[in-house]
């Protein structure tokens, strides 16, 4: 079914803000150039200034909904993307309705008037949303190619067995009275913090973290697999979660699925780790 087809959703906060601002700016230009839906009949000394809040409303709505929704889902689909667009248009219509009623038209609030605003918003937003989805799909597909079960490699020494449901990782604290069980495909990365490790993992599709008293070396001995490797003296990473990488022989940085933070691949691990990364992810 088309709604269940994978849709790339990797965007940094900076990219989300830029995209949202761009959409808001385009809306403002459209309003002042074409002046649709009775805008041309609106007379005011500072007309163009009074129309600018619509751009702010659009920008904020795009940013808020995108940040709230896309970062909570592990696997993003076309259906979820369409749902996101709906919530964006709904929020824009609500905020625009109150702004128009209270500041511009100064009419009594009514559900009927709101329906008109929702129809106006949809008439403007649906064509733009279609173009937005297509352009975003093309852009993010090139920068966010993920590992699939059909990935094949001819490099014998570094080939990966990329399959879901491999098994359970059993993490036991140094004292032995604390433990954590995580499915291998749900493990994202671990970060050393003095005598502790911060474990980042998925639980029902949402990223969570647990702090356990265990050294990174001990943790590595407990969970290391063909796809879970140490990449830095402070990090253990599930290589299947890598979406982008950049760098050179002096050091590499990697981006992980649905995380803003970039992790370092230190020089000591470049020779063993980077060839694997190059096999399973597209460089931006």
N, C-alpha and C positions, 0 to 999 in steps of 0.2 A: 504493500500500500504506500502511495506517495507520501503520506503524512509521516510515515515512520522512517523515511530515508534520512541518512545522516546529513546534518547541516553543520558546517564548521562554526564554532562559537568562540574561538580564541581571540580576545581583544584585551589589550592593556587598558588601564583606566585613562591613560593619555589618549589612546586611540578612540575610546568611547566619547571622551569630551570633544575631541576634534570632529568626529563624525556628527555628533549631536549639534555642535555649533554650526557646522556646514549646512545641515538640514534646516536649522533655524534661520540661517542667513538666506538660503534659497527661498524659504517661505516668505520672508520679509520682502525680498526683491519681487516676488510674484504678486504680493499684495499691492505694492506701490506702483508697479508697472501696469498690471491688468485690472486691479481694483474690482475683484469679483464680488458677487452676492451683496450688492447694495453699497459696497465700499465707496464707489464713485459718487454716491449721493451724500456721503458723510462730509459735512463741512465743518472745518475747525482751523483756527490759525496755525495750530501745531499738529496738523493732521498726520503727517508722516511720523512725528514723534509719538503720537498717540497709538499708532499702529505697531510700533516697535515692540511693546510688551508681548505681542503674539509670537514674535521670534524667540523671546526669552522663555515663554511658556513652552514652546515646541522643543527648544534646546533642553530645558530642565526635564521635561517629560521623557524625552528619549534617554537622557542620562540616568534618571532615577529608575525607570522600568528595566533598562538593560542591566544596570548594576545589581538590581534586586533579583532578577530572574535568571539571567544567563550564568551567574556564578554559583547557583545552587544546584544546577543539573549537571550530572556527569556526562551524559550522552545527549547532545542537542540534536533535534530533528526538525524537518520542515514544518511539522505540525506545531512544535513548540515555538518555532520562529513566527509562524502565523499568529499564534496565541499572543506572543510578545507584541506584535504589531497592533493587534486588537486592543491590548491594554494601554499601549502608547496613545492610540487614537482616542480611546475613552478618556484618559487623563487629560489630554489636550482639549477635548470638547468640554469637559467639566470646568477646567480652569478658564478657558476662553469664554464660556457662557457667563461665569460670574464676573469676569472682567468687563465683558461687553454690557451686561445688564446693569452693573453697579457704577461703571466709570464712563461708558460711552452712551449707550442708549438710555440708561437710567429708567428702565421699565420694571414692572413688578415681576418677581421671579415666578415661573410656572414651568411645569413639566413639558407642556406643549412647546414653549419657546426653547427649552433645552433640546427637544427632539430635532428642531430645526437646526440648532447649532451642531448637533451630532451628525446630521445629514450633510451640512456644509463641510464639516471636518473630514468626513468620510470621502466626499466628492473630491476634495483636495488631496487627502492623504493616501487613498488607495492606489491611484496611478503612481504617485511618488514612491509609495512603499514597494510596489512591484519592481520598479527600477532599482530601488535601494537593495532589495533582497538579491536580485540578480547580480548587481555589481559587487555586493559584499561576498556573495558566494564565490565568484570568480577570484576576488582578491584573497580571501581567507583560505581558499582551497590550495592556493600556491604557497601560502605561508604556514599552513597548519595541517599538513598531511600526517595522519596518525598511522600507527602500526596496525595492520590487519592480519588475519589468520592466513591470508593468501600470499603474504610476503615471502619471497624465496630469495636465497642468496647462493652464489657459486663459490663463496669464500668459505672453505671447509673449516678453518681454524676458528672462525668467528661467527659461524652460522648460529642463529637463534631459533629455538623452538617456541614460536609465539602462539600459544594456545591458552584460552581462558580456562579457569577451573583447575589449575595445576595442583593446588593443595593449600594447606593451611600453614601459616608462619606462627611458630610458638616462641614468644618473647618472654624471657624470665629475668626478673630483676636480680641484682647481685645478691641480695639477701634471701632470695628464693620465696618470699612471701607475697610477691606481686607478679602477675603474669598477664599477658595480652595475646589473644588469638586473632589473627587477621588473615583473610584470604589473600593469597599471593597477588592476585590481580587487583586487589583493593589497596595494596601498599603503594604510597607515593614516594616519600623520602623520609629520612631520619637525619636529625641535626644534633651534633654534640653540644652540650651545655655544661661545662665543668664535669662533674661526676654523673651527670644525667644525660639522657637522650630524649629529644622531642620527636615523637613518632607522628607523622602525618599520614592519614589513611582515609579511605572512603567508608562511610557507614550509611547504608541505604541511599547511596548516591550523593551524599553530602560530605564534604571534607571535614574531618575532625582531627584533633591532636591529643596525644597523651604524653605525659612526662613520666619517664621511668628511670629509676636509679640503676644505670648500667652503662658501662663504657662503650664507645663506638666499636672498638675492636671485638669485645665480647658479643655485642649485638650482631656484628657482621658474621661471626662464627655461627650464630643461631639462625640467620635468615638468608645468607648468601645463596643465590641460585644463578642460573644462566642469564637471567634478566635483572637481578638485583645485585648491584655492584657498588663498591666504594669508589667515588670519583674525586674525593678531596679528603684531607685529614679531618674535616668536620662534617662530611656528608656521605650518606649512603642513598642511592637513588634507584628507583625502578625505571630501567631504561625504556620500558614500554610507555612511560608517561611523558617522555620528552617530545615536545612539539617543534622546537626551533633550537638552533645553536649558532654561535658565532665565535670567531677568534682565530688564533694562529698558534705557532709552536710555543709561544710564550704563555699561553693559557687560553682556555675556552670558557664561554658562558653558555648555559643551557636554560631553556624555559620549559616549565612543566605544565601539564594539562590543568587548566582552570586556576592557575596560580600566577600572581603578579611577580613574585620574587624570582630573580635570576640566581642560579647557583653556579659556583665556579668548578671547573675541572682543572685541577692543579697539574703542573708540568709532569709530576711523577706518574700520573695516570693517563696522560695523553696517548702514549703508545698503545696501551691496552684497551682504553675505553673509546677514544675517538673513532677508530675504524668501525666499531660496532654502531656508534651513533650515526655515522655517515651512511650506513646501510639501511637504517630504519627511519630516517627523518630527512626531510628536504630542507636544505639550508636556505635561509631567507635572502 
